Amino acid sequence: MVDDEPDDLKSLVTLLVARNYRVQLFNSGESFLERADTQSSGCVLLDLGMGGGMNGLQVFEELRNQNSPLVVMLFSGKLDIPTSTRYTRRGVFECIEKTSEASYILDTVQRAMERAAELKEARTRWNTLTPRERDVARVWRKGMSARDCGMVLGINERTIQTNVGHIYEKLEVDNPTELDRFMRDHNIN
């Protein structure tokens, strides 16, 4: 949880700890980015309107730049529908008003943690690919033929076909469309 007024979150922290969540508090976006493991699986609640330093959206953008697997929820004292829609379209899991019912916040955190577990499992599968298979996947997802993919990567068509077979098996996908969806849905570039 990142909020420049952590006292506002004491009751929420108590609820989350009571539900066996491990909670770390940070009073600025900068301290979060410096001290937190942004490559770990989990969920981060960012105050949208922190003053004096990075706001929640700036921290979110930095996490995206780092290709962080953290699931991001934005907190704010006041949210409107256009603002929430804009942020969720950019990849924020949920936007929540600080005054929301505790049960709603707990349910949303539970769903975010489920999403974090899904992302972790997908990244684990992705990490079983060899560097060559990852390169092939990044090109193959565009729907190119094995010949064209081989030309882009400078390898022969048979090597592409072999790698594609391994990719499909390891990622449990059956075609370029499913591969593209897997990579998009799990924030894999």
Secondary structure, DSSP 4 states (H G I P E B T S, - for coil): -B-S-GGGGHHHHHHHHHTT-----BSSHHHHHHHS-TTSSSEEEEETT-SSS--HHHHHHHHHHTT---EEEEEESS--HHHHHHHHHTT-SEEEETTS-HHHHHHHHHHHHHHHHHHHHHHHHHTTS-HHHHHHHHHHTTT--HHHHHHHHTS-HHHHHHHHHHHHHHHT--SHHHHHHHHHHTT--
